[in-house]
Amino acid sequence: MIIFVTGMFFGSFVYLKFFDKNTSFAQVQTSPVPVISPQTDFIESESNVVSEDSNSFNVLLMGHGGAGHSGGGLMDSIIVLHINKTDKKAALISIPRDFFFSGHKINEDPSIKDAVASITGLSIGDYISIDFNGFIKAIDLLGGIEIEIEKPYTDNFYPVRGLENETCGKSDDKIVELHQNYSGFNLEKQFECRYETIHFDTGKTKINGETALKYVRSRHGDGDFGRSGRQFVVLKALAKSPWNLEKIESMISLVKTNLELGKIRTLFSFFGNPDDYQINTVHLTDANVLVSSKSQNGAYILIPRAGIDNYDEIRNFIAK
């Protein structure tokens, strides 16, 4: 769900050509950051001040299920947008929701901005967050988007809205037995009626908000890392959309943010022509600086390859 909020901010600031270039990342800077709750009622914090003495800007972009979804207040998508005026460089840094931080997954942390700042070394004062319903409405307000799918994608276990607790005709005793014998996704698969199969062919296709949500939310076809890649496909499509400040103003009610419209206008004016910038997308995965592991209760987690609570390698990877 992070895709819309990234597109809303980037769409007015960064053109699609950013995503066709691979460039080194700007230098990071560290300072204390305010606390923010991962729930939908955010703790308001003082926004970063952009001035001639502060030529970089960071904003935390988050997506969550929202009302009516299990764990709807937990952030399933966590991305840092960093822009550096001096070096004319920008970056999107994707942090997996299963990242193990301070004894729990990062999307369960009561102060996500502090957690992200500790991991990346970036000072973060601003945030934008959106839920499933807001994402759907935003895409539909744009009249849909056209995405470019490079490889076919199928998920046989995409959750059907409203059927999350459906028993699928199973008796109470059978349900107890299933819970005793299975856990996690293996347990979910025992309730087939809760899911549908979704499929996307290669090529260009125009999709509405509901279909866009399925494309960026689905994870059983290629996992969380694959989902991150699909989210950036939608991000490219959003960057192509005819964004402007007027559209942002009409959609601002769909997100939660401590950024006011006046601050957004100031940012656009301060950072100048987006054609002057280059961008790098940074994915923290088990193919570079993370390692798959399990917590004490057996849950799947990702930890730094350098060791738990050691973020030096991650910061160096981002800085490259």
C-alpha positions in Angstrom: 0.0 0.0 0.0 3.1 2.1 0.2 2.9 2.4 -3.6 0.2 5.1 -3.6 1.9 7.3 -1.0 5.2 7.0 -2.8 3.5 7.9 -6.1 1.7 10.8 -4.5 4.9 12.3 -3.3 7.2 11.2 -6.1 4.6 11.6 -8.9 4.7 15.4 -8.5 8.4 15.5 -7.8 10.2 12.6 -9.6 9.6 11.6 -13.3 9.8 8.0 -14.5 13.2 8.5 -15.9 14.5 8.3 -12.4 13.8 4.6 -12.3 15.8 3.8 -15.4 19.1 4.9 -13.8 21.2 3.2 -11.3 23.3 5.7 -9.2 25.1 5.7 -5.9 23.2 6.8 -2.9 23.7 10.1 -1.1 25.6 10.3 2.2 23.4 9.6 5.2 23.1 11.6 8.4 22.1 10.5 11.9 20.1 12.3 14.5 17.4 11.5 17.1 13.9 11.2 15.7 10.4 11.4 17.2 8.4 8.4 18.1 5.5 7.1 15.9 3.1 4.3 16.6 2.6 1.6 14.1 -1.2 1.7 14.7 -3.5 3.9 12.6 -3.7 6.6 15.3 -0.3 8.2 14.8 1.6 10.3 17.3 2.0 13.6 15.7 5.6 14.8 15.6 7.4 17.9 14.5 8.2 17.9 10.8 11.7 18.1 9.4 12.7 21.7 8.7 14.1 22.1 5.1 16.5 25.0 4.8 19.6 26.0 3.0 21.6 24.4 5.8 19.6 21.1 5.5 19.8 20.0 1.8 18.3 16.5 2.3 14.9 15.3 3.1 13.6 11.9 4.4 10.1 10.7 4.7 8.9 7.4 6.0 6.2 5.8 3.7 4.0 3.0 5.2 1.1 0.9 4.2 -1.3 -1.2 6.3 -4.5 -3.1 6.1 -6.7 -0.8 8.1 -10.1 -1.4 9.6 -11.6 -4.8 9.0 -8.3 -6.6 8.5 -6.4 -8.9 10.9 -3.5 -6.9 12.2 -4.8 -3.9 10.2 -2.6 -1.4 12.2 0.6 -3.2 11.5 2.8 -1.7 8.8 3.2 -4.3 6.0 5.1 -1.9 3.7 7.9 0.2 5.0 9.9 2.4 2.6 12.2 5.5 3.2 12.2 8.1 0.5 15.5 10.1 0.6 16.2 13.2 -1.5 19.5 15.1 -1.5 19.6 18.5 -3.2 23.3 19.0 -3.1 24.2 15.7 -4.9 21.0 15.7 -7.0 20.3 12.1 -5.9 17.4 10.3 -4.4 16.7 6.8 -3.2 13.8 4.5 -2.2 14.9 2.1 0.6 12.6 -0.9 1.1 12.7 -2.5 4.6 11.0 -5.9 4.9 8.2 -6.2 7.5 9.9 -9.4 8.9 13.0 -7.5 9.8 13.9 -8.5 13.4 14.4 -5.3 15.5 14.6 -5.1 19.3 13.1 -8.5 20.0 10.2 -8.4 17.5 9.4 -7.8 13.9 9.8 -4.2 12.8 6.1 -3.8 11.8 5.2 -4.6 15.4 7.5 -1.9 16.8 5.8 0.9 18.8 8.2 3.5 17.4 8.8 2.6 13.7 10.5 5.9 12.9 13.1 5.3 15.6 13.6 1.7 14.4 14.0 2.7 10.8 16.4 5.5 11.8 18.5 3.1 13.8 18.7 0.6 10.9 19.4 3.1 8.1 21.2 5.9 9.9 18.9 8.4 8.4 17.1 11.2 10.3 13.4 10.8 9.8 10.8 13.4 10.9 8.0 13.0 8.4 5.7 10.1 7.5 2.8 9.2 5.1 0.7 6.1 5.6 -2.3 4.6 3.7 -4.6 1.6 4.2 -6.2 -0.8 1.7 -9.4 1.3 1.2 -7.5 4.5 0.7 -5.2 2.8 -1.9 -8.2 1.5 -3.9 -9.9 4.9 -3.9 -6.7 6.7 -5.0 -6.1 4.5 -8.0 -9.8 4.8 -9.0 -9.7 8.6 -8.7 -6.8 8.6 -11.2 -9.0 6.6 -13.6 -6.8 3.5 -13.1 -3.2 3.0 -14.1 -1.4 1.1 -16.9 1.3 -1.2 -15.6 4.0 -3.1 -17.5 4.3 -6.7 -16.4 7.6 -8.3 -17.3 6.8 -11.9 -16.2 3.5 -13.8 -15.6 2.4 -14.0 -12.0 0.0 -16.4 -10.3 -1.2 -16.6 -6.6 -3.5 -19.5 -5.8 -4.1 -18.2 -2.2 -5.1 -14.6 -2.4 -7.4 -13.7 0.5 -11.1 -12.9 -0.4 -12.3 -9.9 1.4 -15.0 -10.7 4.0 -14.1 -14.4 4.1 -11.1 -14.2 6.5 -12.9 -16.2 9.2 -15.0 -18.5 7.1 -15.1 -22.1 8.4 -15.4 -23.5 4.9 -17.9 -26.1 6.2 -15.5 -27.6 8.8 -16.9 -28.6 12.2 -15.6 -27.0 15.4 -13.8 -30.3 16.2 -12.1 -30.3 12.8 -11.0 -26.7 13.2 -9.4 -27.5 16.6 -7.6 -30.5 15.0 -6.3 -28.4 12.2 -5.0 -25.8 14.6 -3.2 -28.5 16.5 -1.6 -30.0 13.4 -0.8 -26.9 11.3 0.5 -23.4 11.8 1.2 -20.3 9.6 0.5 -20.6 5.9 0.1 -24.4 6.1 -2.9 -23.7 8.4 -4.3 -21.0 6.1 -4.3 -23.4 3.2 -6.6 -25.8 5.0 -9.4 -23.2 4.5 -9.6 -23.1 0.7 -12.8 -21.1 0.5 -11.1 -18.1 2.0 -8.9 -17.7 -1.1 -9.1 -17.1 -4.8 -6.6 -17.5 -7.6 -5.3 -14.3 -9.3 -3.2 -14.3 -12.4 -1.4 -11.6 -14.4 0.0 -12.1 -17.9 3.0 -10.3 -19.3 2.6 -7.0 -21.2 0.9 -3.8 -20.6 -2.5 -3.8 -18.9 -4.8 -1.1 -17.4 -6.0 -1.9 -13.9 -8.4 -0.3 -11.4 -7.9 0.1 -7.7 -9.1 -3.3 -6.6 -6.9 -5.1 -9.1 -3.9 -2.9 -8.3 -4.4 -3.8 -4.6 -4.3 -7.5 -5.5 -1.1 -7.0 -7.5 0.8 -5.2 -4.8 -0.6 -7.1 -1.8 -0.3 -10.7 -3.1 2.7 -12.6 -1.7 2.1 -16.3 -2.1 3.2 -16.4 -5.7 6.7 -15.2 -5.2 7.1 -14.1 -1.5 7.6 -10.7 0.1 10.7 -9.9 -1.9 8.8 -10.5 -5.1 6.0 -8.4 -3.9 8.4 -5.5 -3.3 9.4 -5.8 -7.0 5.7 -5.7 -8.1 5.1 -2.7 -5.9 7.8 -0.8 -7.8 6.1 -1.8 -11.1 3.0 0.0 -9.9 5.2 2.9 -8.6 6.5 3.4 -12.2 2.9 3.5 -13.4 2.0 6.1 -10.8 5.0 8.2 -11.7 3.6 8.3 -15.3 0.2 9.5 -14.1 -0.6 13.3 -14.5 0.0 14.2 -10.8 -0.1 17.8 -9.7 -0.6 19.6 -6.4 -4.3 20.0 -7.0 -4.7 16.2 -7.2 -2.6 15.7 -4.1 -4.8 18.1 -2.3 -7.9 16.2 -3.4 -6.4 12.9 -2.2 -4.7 14.1 1.0 -7.7 12.9 3.0 -6.9 9.3 2.0 -3.7 9.2 3.9 -2.3 9.9 7.4 0.6 12.3 7.4 2.2 15.0 9.4 3.1 16.8 6.1 0.9 19.8 5.4 0.2 21.1 1.9 2.2 24.2 2.5 5.2 22.0 3.5 4.7 19.9 0.3 4.7 23.0 -1.9 7.8 24.3 -0.1 9.6 21.0 -0.8 8.7 21.1 -4.5 10.0 24.6 -4.8 13.1 23.9 -2.7 14.4 20.8 -4.5 13.9 22.3 -7.9 13.7 20.5 -11.3 13.2 16.7 -10.9 15.0 16.2 -14.2 18.2 17.1 -12.4 18.0 14.1 -10.1 18.9 10.5 -10.3 17.5 7.7 -8.1 18.5 4.3 -6.8 16.1 1.7 -5.4 17.5 -0.2 -2.5 16.0 -3.5 -1.4 17.3 -5.1 1.8 17.0 -8.9 1.2 18.5 -12.2 2.1 20.5 -11.9 -1.2 22.6 -9.0 0.2 22.7 -7.9 3.8 20.0 -10.0 5.6 19.7 -13.7 6.6 16.5 -15.7 7.1 16.0 -17.1 10.6 13.4 -18.0 13.2 12.5 -16.3 16.4 12.3 -18.1 19.7 8.6 -18.8 19.1 9.3 -20.2 15.6 8.2 -17.2 13.6 10.0 -16.4 10.3 12.3 -13.3 10.7 15.1 -11.6 8.8 18.2 -10.5 10.7 21.3 -8.6 9.7 24.0 -10.8 8.1 26.5 -9.1 10.4 24.5 -10.2 13.5 21.4 -9.1 15.4 21.5 -5.3 16.3 24.5 -4.8 14.0 23.5 -2.4 11.3 26.9 -1.3 10.0 26.8 -3.5 6.9 23.3 -2.4 6.1 24.2 1.3 6.4 27.2 0.8 4.2 25.1 -1.1 1.6 22.6 1.8 1.5 25.5 4.3 1.2 26.8 2.6 -1.9 
